[in-house]
């Protein structure tokens, strides 16, 4: 399977590493908006400008689009899906239906296959929510994120005028998490489940009050949360916030029996040293599935819900049954 990467930031570097580790994949190239000569990749694959990407449409099985959800992916994914089988990690949950519709239209026009919103949430957490709600229909879902750095949310802050760099931490409120685990089935507002904390490097002379207000009122990202904003220096950011950890929990509490006499808790959790590398590993597995599904004639746009687990694995069906069932 020949894989290409479009965009070479933290996520792109993670995909490069993950593809290198996959025996059934080959990294074809990296495409970038920057001057290709300025991009130093970890492998020996060529780097091309994105303006030249159509020259290679017949050489690429799956194009992995590694860009931000705030403004890039809504444009890039549908555009590229006309000519390539693509996969992205679009993570603005409220906008997934419209992003799906635009990408589905483009992929069908080009007779291609696209998979959007691969990662761990949306992605692996989404699959767990579906499985657990199907198994325990009488129940309630809870999702907690963190403590960790959100790549998409940090990117959204960096796009605010006057911001040089930023890190956004999502922090579960411990009392809420424990209440769910105890089986109490509490009702929470968005604000009662998570706290968001920001560390922002502003340009010299920037209006920090305006920046803070734009952060706290940003729809689909931060408006519904209690937030703490810290303005720090670039040196402090590099010293104290250079890592990109993350994780979280999906919990389903439910009951069985004719009168609900038996209580159950399903919990799926992740603890990640590197958010982008883990996300890239998920995307790479789903890129394998895209390649398999395309060869079977699947077209248009799909999500993780449409992918059979076996399509994620490089193993044969016989090997999977013998070693994992």
C-alpha positions, 0 to 999 in steps of 0.5 A: 500500500503506497501512503502519502502524507499531506502536511508535515507537522506533529501529526504528519511526523507521527504518520511517517513513523507509523507507516515505517513500522507497517510491513504492508505499507510504503511511504511514497512522499510528503506534500507540503504548503511550504518550500519543500527544501525547507522541510526535513523529514525523518525518512528518505522519501521525497518532499513535494509542494502541494501544488504538484500533488495531482501529478502523483494521483496514480501513484498513491493508494491513500493520501493522509491529510494532516491538517487542522480541523478549524479551517484547513480540513473542511476545505482540503479533504473534499477538494482532495477526495475528488482525486485521491482516496483520503483519510483525515482526523477532523475533530470538530464534533458538531461539524462532522455531519456537514464535513461528511456530506461535503466529502461524500459528494466529492469522493463519489464524483471522483469515484474515490473513497474517503474516511473522515474523523479517524483518531481516538476521539472522534475515532476509537472512543466513538467505536466504544460508545457505539459498542457499549450502547448497543450492548447496554441499551438501558444505560448512559454514556459518559466521555471524559478527556484528559488530562492532556493537550488537545492538538486541534484546540491548541491549533484553534487558539494559535489562529487567533490574531496576536497569538504566537503559540499556545497549549490547551489542556483538557482536565476531567473534574475528578468528582464527576468522574468518580460519580460516574464510576460509582454507578450513580448515573448523574446528569452533568452540564458540559461545564461540570465535567471538564475544565480547560486550561490555556498557556498562551504566548502572545505577541509583544504589544498584543491585546491580551484581554481581547485574546482571552475573550476570544478564547473563552467565547469560541463556539464549538471549542471553549464557550461552554467550559470554565476556563483558565488562561495563563499568558507566559513567555516562549521560554516557559512554554518550551520548558514546561509544556513541550510534551503532548500527552493526552488520554481519557475515558469512555464509560457506559453505565447500564442495567439488565434484567426485567426490572433493571436489578443488575448494574454494569459499568463498561470503561475504556481508557487511554493514557498517551505519552504522545497524542499526535503519535497515537492519533497517527497510529490510529489513522494509519490503521484506518488507512489500511482499511481504506485501501482494502475497502476501495479495492472491494468497490466501496466509494464515497465517504465513510467513518470508523463505524463503517469499518470492519475490525479485521480491515484494520489489521495486516494479518489474514482472517485465519491469523486473526481467528487463531490469535485474537478470537 
